[in-house]
Amino acid sequence: PYYIDLNQNLYLQAYLHNSDPNLIVFLDTCVTSPDPHDFNTLTYDIIRNGCVRDSSYATYFSPNSHFARFKFNAFEFINRHKLVYLQCELVVCRLGDYSSRCYRGCINRSKRDTSS
């Protein structure tokens, strides 16, 4: 565990362990939960489908495309859960492949029509 105070910035970095310079890392989704085994019931989205959901979230530049660097403010769930667990999904793509998920950024999924 990593202990920090409420509203303190939490800085994170994900790294792709690969020597291929033609690969890039994209942070697609990061979700928090008070339960390390359940990221569906009581959750809070930091970023989902490349769309920022938390106003304290920020990305940081890295000269190396194998790194994804970001931060957000620490919080607790409804003053009842002192521990917060983080689960992130990253995507690895070919550098310069503009049709890949890494280059599409935020994907807002449209709602389907429920009419006949």
RAGI-V314699 format. One record per backbone hydrogen bond with DSSP energy under -0.5 kcal/mol. CO is the residue of the C=O (numbers start at 0). NH is the residue of the N-H. If there is no record, write none. Layout:
CO;NH / CO;NH
This chain:
4;7 / 7;73 / 8;10 / 9;71 / 11;69 / 13;67 / 14;16 / 15;17 / 18;20 / 19;22 / 21;94 / 23;92 / 25;27 / 25;90 / 27;49 / 28;88 / 29;45 / 29;46 / 30;86 / 31;43 / 32;84 / 33;35 / 34;37 / 40;42 / 41;33 / 43;31 / 45;52 / 45;53 / 46;29 / 47;50 / 48;106 / 49;51 / 50;47 / 53;56 / 57;70 / 59;68 / 62;64 / 63;66 / 64;24 / 65;15 / 67;13 / 68;59 / 69;11 / 70;57 / 71;9 / 73;6 / 75;77 / 76;79 / 76;80 / 79;81 / 80;76 / 84;32 / 86;30 / 88;27 / 88;28 / 90;25 / 92;23 / 93;96 / 95;97 / 96;99 / 99;102 / 99;103 / 100;103 / 100;104 / 105;107 / 106;108
